[in-house]
Structure formats: structure tokens, C-alpha cells
């Protein structure tokens, strides 16, 4: 096979892997909506996180992009880690596991653990978390979620800064953008 055919086959494989993760996440998040006034489809979020990684962070690692697309499936749907591993492999499953909160814990404990675990996360998991924070903060700047007070919005920005401190240094472009947003909301 010629070199250009090899490259085309490799590119097709990568595109297929991204589409498989996207389709899986679309099915899993099918009936979910974001908690914004527009009630946008939830799937916009994980696709947006992957897009931020690729477009703004120059991330091309397929496992990181797949994990970004799948990052909320275990936390927010009936998806299991075993299912992720069977379909997408051990590396993607491990990344999803690293960024998944344990929903059996109280919300404040989950938030505390995110701050505590941020600096110990793998660099690939940190990338997903950086893009996730960036997406969520941009969303928060556009519209206040339903039933959120201004105080809760400010608390979210403050907490996000604490998580960001443990993620810094993984991707300069994403770091700079997060820093800009957080600085606009520092108290």
C-alpha cells in the first residue's frame, strides 16, 4: 500500500473512532438537556469539550478526544466503565474514570475531591478537565442556569479557580483562556 493510502486509512480510522464515541454519547445523552434557559441538548457539552481541545488546545490525541466526548456518560447516564472499556479500550476508560465524579457522594464532597485530585491527575485527564471547565465557564458567562443565584454563580467561579490551580501547566493555550475568564470574575 502506498504511503498516501496508508495515511488515508489511518485518517479514516481516527475519524471513525471519533464518530463512534460521538454516536455513543449522543445515544446515551439523548433525552438530557443543559440547565440553561434555552435547555440546549446536553450532547452539545461533551462535543464542545472535545472541540475546545482540538481547536484551541491543539490536542490531536485520539484517546483524549474520545474521553472528552464520553466524559459525562458514566456520571450522568446508565453507562458503565466496563462498557466504555469494551467499546473504546482501556486507555479511554481510564481517562473517563479519572474525570468522573462519584455521584454516590454528596455534592460538596465531590467538589472538594475535584480540587484535591486535580494536581494528581494524569496530563491527559487534566486536558479533559481544562476544556470541561472552559466550556462550563463560558456557558455560565452566557446565561445563568435555571434556579441559580448570583451567589452560586460566583461560588462556581471561585471553586473553578481552585480546581484550575491543580490543572495549570498542562496546556498553555487553555491555561491562558481559563485565566482570562477567571480574572473577569475574581472577587
N, C-alpha and C positions, 0 to 999 in steps of 0.2 A: 504494500500500500504506500502511496506517495506521502510525502510529509504534509502536503496541504490536505489530503484526505484524512490523515491521522488527526490533524488539528481540527478539522470539521467534525470528526467523530467525537473527539474529546469535548468540543464546544456543545455539541448536541447532547452529550451525556450530562454536562453541567446544567444546561437549560432544562433537561428532563428532570434532574434532581430537584431543581428549584420549583418547577411546576408541580412535581409530586408533593412537595412539602406545602406549597400554596393550596393545592386542591384539598389535601388532608385537613389543613387548618380551616379552609372555607367550609368544609362539611362539619367539622367539629364546632365551629363558632356560628353556624348558620342562623340560629334564632337569637343570638346575642346582639345587644346594642350598647353603644357607649353611653355613659351617664351625662351626656351634654344636652343642651336644649334641642338640638337637631336630631338627637337619638340616632346618630350615624351607625352604620353596621360595624360591629366590633372588629371584623376582619380587616378593616382599614388600618387598625392599630398595628398588628404584627407585620403586615405588608409594609407599612410606613417605617417601622423599625428597621426592617431589612433594607429598605430603600435608603434610609439615612446612612446606614453602614456603608453601602456601596457607593452612593453618590457623594456624600460629604466626607466620609471617613476613608474612602479609597480601599475598603475591605473587599477582597475577592475570594477569601477562604470559603469554600462551599459549605463546610460544616458550620461555620459561624452564621452564614446567611440562612441556612436551613434552621438552625437553632433559633434565630431571631423570628422567623416565621412561625415556629412551633412553640415559642417561649411561654405562652399562656395556656396551652392546650391541657396540660396535666392539672394546672392550678384551677382552671375555670370550666373544664368540661369533664366528661367521663373517660378521658384518655388516661392510659397508664404508662409508666416508664417502660414497662416490658413491651408494650405496643410500639412506642417510639423506637426502641432498640431493634425490634424485629423488622420494622419497615425502613428505618433510616440509619441503623447501625449504632454501635456503642459510643463512638465519639459524639455524635449528635445527642444521643440520650444523656450522656454525662453532662454536656453543656446545658441542656434543658433542665436537668436535675439541679445544677448549680444555681440557676436563676429562678427556680420555682420556690415560692413560699409554701410553708406547711400550713394549710388552711385550718388544720385542727387546733392551731394555736390562736390565742386572742390577737386581735389586730395590733395592739401596741407592742406585743412581744414580737410579732413578725417584723414590725418596723424596726425595733431595736436590733433584731438579728440581722437585718439587711445592713445596718450601719456597721455592726460588729464584723460581719463576714466579708464586707466589700473588699478590704485590702488583701484578704487571704484568697480571694477568688483567682482562678486561672486568668491569664491575659485574654483568652478568647471569651470567657464568660463576662469579663469586665467590658469588653466591646459591646456585647449584647445589652448589658445593664446601662452603659453610657447612652446608647442610642434609644433605649427604652425611656430613660429619664428625659432625654432631649425631646422625644416625641410627646411625652406626657406634659412637660412644662410648656411646650409650645401650645398644646391643646388647652392648657389652663389659661394661658395668656389670651387665647381667642374667646373663650367662654367659660363661665363658672359652671361647674357641674350642678345638676339639679340637687337642691337641698343643701348645697354647701354655703357656709357663711364666708364673709371676707376673712375672718379669723382663721377658719380652716384652710383657706387658700394660702394665707401667709405661713401657717404651720407646715403645709406641704412643701413650700419653697424652702423653709428653714431645714426641714428634715432632708430634703433632696440635697441640699448643700452638704449635710453631714455624710450622706451616702457617697456623694461625689468626691469627698476628700479621700476616701479609700479606693476610688477608681482612677483617680488622676494619674497621668503619666503613661497611659496605655495607647492613646491616640491623640496627638497634638491638636488636630483639627476639631475633633469632637470636644476635647477639653476646652478649647477656646470658645466654642459656641455655647457650651454649658456655662462657662464662666460669665459670658456676656449676659445670658438670660438671668442667671442667679444674681448678678450685680444689679440688674434693673429692679430686683425685688428684695434687696437687702434692707434690713430694718435698722 
